[in-house]
Amino acid sequence: MNRIKRLIGGIGGDKLILMAAIIVVFALFTSLNRNFLTPTNITNILVATSLVGLVAIGETYLVIAGHVDLSPGSLVALSGVLAALLVSKGVAFFPALLITLFAGAAVGLANSLMTSKIKLEPFIATLVTQSIVRGFAYILCGGKPVAISDATFLRVSRLRFPVFLNEGSKLSFSGIPLAVWIMIAAFALFGFILARTKFGRSIYAVGGNKDAARLAGLNPQRIMLVCYVMMGVICAVGGVVFAARMNSGQPAANVNLEFDAITAVILGGVSFSGGVGSMGGTILGVILIQSFNTGLTMVNVQSFWQLVARGGLLLFALTSDYIRKANREKNLLADSKRNS
Amino acid sequence: MRDVLEFQAISKYFPGVKALDDISFEAYGGEVLAFLGENGAGKSTLLKILNGDYQPDGGKYLINGKEAHFRSPHEAISAGVSVIYQERQILMELSVAENIYLGRMPANRLGVINTRKANAMASGIISDFGLPIKPSDKVKDLSVAYQQMVEIMKAYSRDELKVICFDEPTASLSDSEIGILFGIIRKLRDEGKIIIYVSHRMSEIREIADRVAIFKDGRFVGAEDAKTSSEAGLIRKMVGRDLGDIYDSLDRDKEIGAVLLEARHISSDYVEDVSFSLHRGEVLGFSGLVGAGRTEVMRAIVGADKIKSGEVLLDGKPISNRSPKDAMASGIVLVPEDRKTQGILANLDVSGNINIALMDQHSNRLGVLDSDKESRAVEKGIKDFSIKTPSPFKKIVELSGGNQQKCVVARVMATNPKVLILDEPTKGIDVGAKSEFYQMICRFAKEGLGVILVSSELPEVIGLSDRIIVMKGRRMAGEVMRSDATEDRLLALSMMEADERISKEACA
């Protein structure tokens, strides 16, 4: 029990508030649009969540370590275009996937080198890659989406399991798409690594205090390198899955993807000042933000207003991060007063 | 009527420590009141409350019977309270006059600054102070002592100045410069200012102060006459017991063995040509002023800074530590100088802090940590180093300073090192924990470790070390055996130029 509790980062007051917020969002949108809480729509939300969810995993690691990555949206686009292009040129799906994963890792490596070797702030370094990588996504395909006809590639989005086909019923449950399973598996795996392994512990140590972590015998540069490369590979996977869903590599898609992912991570209790947070919080944050976004669309909120709403949500997340931090310090002080 | 500054029941809390506890006393115009106390006794915190940098959690302070409440140093300065810190707070690129009148430069109605008028005003003050500098001199071209004078003049130039505080003003000054500073302090005193003087140096306090306010562990112990009370008596009040007792009671029955660690002519970006050897069972002290390069020698040895030339030998074999991780693997560990920013991992609990260096041993091939192994290791650390914590899962910042430091020591000792380097290990921790550390250091030496102790507190280095190396200006200034070590001798080595020292010794 203890282990399970530690795995999801402890169900603290913050998490209960998040769950309550999710319930409120669901109740609100269900009352506004009765199609919100249907199996089809829930499945759609989950599929849409899968991409933000994957990126949020990488951001969870990076933000806990005191960094941030602004390039995922561009990298997802580049990966989709690259994989689609390779397959259209006759490369088989799996080799194409492998090459795409390497490309993602290379972008992650570049991000890590910029922050470690020329000491750029992560925010600025990844802003550089955000622009360059998006540029290459357009250059590779001449600005036009690359259609996918390869059957294996397309199966990535068609694959669903488990499948319960009930002949008599209209609303037969036809299984959860592969994309969602990938996200669930990734949450479980990376959540476990963060909570229970040497590497996970090192990320907290580095994010809390890089100098002290180094003097305690850790290698912060290498730890950050692994985090960035991991983020690159995750984005490549996300890009391939997304392309399969769209039947094409889309160079212009997923602008601001990192925006939603970072909002979810901060909503979930990871602190922008580093060293604090858990994967459990991120999962809740992702569910909240995706149902929020889907709901806005379903009740016909204009997309321009949606941008405003998203900005508002990020501001809310950052404000609660600030309040949590102030509370941590206040509690600490209160403790000291009690003890002395 | 003399000006009077009153503190009434001032308290201040920081995480893990009550920094000031119910402090009440008065300071009067026309007298120099010295603050005496160990590191962490609360002197600097009190100054920061007085100048509006910190807000008190309880109590108040009054100037001439009127309650003052400064929310920022700026407000304090406008109300006539200035603090001169060790670190310069002036702008190096500006001239003397521009610094003195910063933010208040004489200007015409359009806001155009009248530099000539500022220079004229400044030269008035400079000649009052009797200094050989010009108002138009760039501050960066002045010596450290004169830079400090500029700061004092800046405070002095305000008509409303009532209280001026000096926080360890002589730390980087030479004897003759100290003379000039004292002349100015006396001048300010004779003009009826309230002067607060914080220093560790007893001889200075005797020379310049009229009364001594003694602090211990965040409390005000009492005020004594600076000229008539005995030095031993003041120290006893400051530490709460005779220092001699602590050191005399230590168990020093041990054997000093063969050479364990040897540094040969090592240089880094921060130190030059440092050579020394450390024996098994030996406590080697490193003394010198702050900034003399002591910490930097240690950082070079553990690979935190790059060694540019020279070599380090452990057990006679050359080693190259490219990172603290390498050093740890070869058996050399460091407890860093600044506990808060380099020692503890503030966001982790006690267990995480102690186990951070042992993660390799506590995890399987996939890197998954074994929580049973971890909890056994932390229990052992808590027991061996008598760390006072309600639970291994308590956040480390909630412990007292001394217990936090014990966690850092427990962390590095768990790696079974051969050489233990302690950089200012007792800074900011209370006397009780200090004597525990001293016993710990002796125990480690007895067990055959080589211990390097870097410390600014002379009694501590002298009381614990078998041999002491003194650093000055990024180089070694000398080596003193325990039997020959006195505070005067170490201070002389760390402050005077070689020729100056030789002539002084020749006279004596």
Interface residues (C-beta under 8 A of the other chain):
Chain A: R3 I193 R196 T197 K198 F199 R201 S202 Y204 A205 G207 G208 N209 D211 A212 A213 R214 L215 A216 G217 L218 N219 G274 G275 V276 E329 L332 L333 D335 S336 K337 N339 S340
Chain B: Y13 F14 P15 G16 V17 K18 D21 D57 V302 A304 S323 P324 K325 M328 L334 P336 T341 Q342 G343 I344 L345 A346 N347 L348 G352 I356 A357 M359 D360 H362 S363 L366 G367 V368 L369 S371 K395 V397 E398 S400 R411 T415
